[in-house]
Amino acid sequence: MLIRLALLISILLIVSSALMYALTRDPRYPRFIWQVVRFMFYTLLVFAALYLLERYGLVAWQVLV
């Protein structure tokens, strides 16, 4: 649920920034879009690592114990 909310907010930020860039041609909007994309990429990497740790690491630990 939290990941979906973060993705929704980031998509809205990207779309609104792209629209503002199309209207104003201000160079800070593409930089902001790139920052949002990078932040969401790293956030999804952290959640994926936690998911893999939970799925395979902790399950394997319970099997061994």
N, C-alpha and C positions, 0 to 999 in steps of 0.2 A: 504494500500500500504506500509506504513511504517513498519507494523508488518511483512508482508511477506518478506520485505528486511532484517529485523533483523533476522528472522527465517532462511532465505537462508544463510546469512553470518555465523550464528552460526552453521548451519549444515556443512558448508564448513570447519569451524574451527575444529569442532569435528572430521570430517572424516580425515582431514589432520593431526591432532594431533594423532589420532589412528594409522594412517599409520606411522608417525614418531616414535611412541612408539613401533610398531611392528618391525621397522627396528633397533632402537637403544636400546630399553629396558631401557630408561632413566625414572626414576620415576616421573619427573616433568610433563610429558605429561598427565598421568591420573589425576593428581591434576588440571591441566589446563582444562581438559575436564569437571571435576566436577564443577569448577568455572563457566565455560560457561553455563553448564546446570542449575546451581542455579540461575545465573543472568537472563537467559531467563525465568525461572519459575517465578521469582519475577516480571519481566517485564510484562509477560502475565497476572499475577494476577492483576497488576495495571491497565492494559488495560481492563481487564474483569470487574473490579470494576467501572471504568469510564463508560464502556458500560452499565452496569446495572444501574448506577446512571442516565445516560442519558435516558435510555429506560423506566425505571419505576419511578425514582424519579422526573424527570422534567416533564414527561407526567402526572403523578399524581398531581403534583403541578399545572399544567395548568388546569386540570379538577376542582381542588378545587377553583381556582381563578376565 
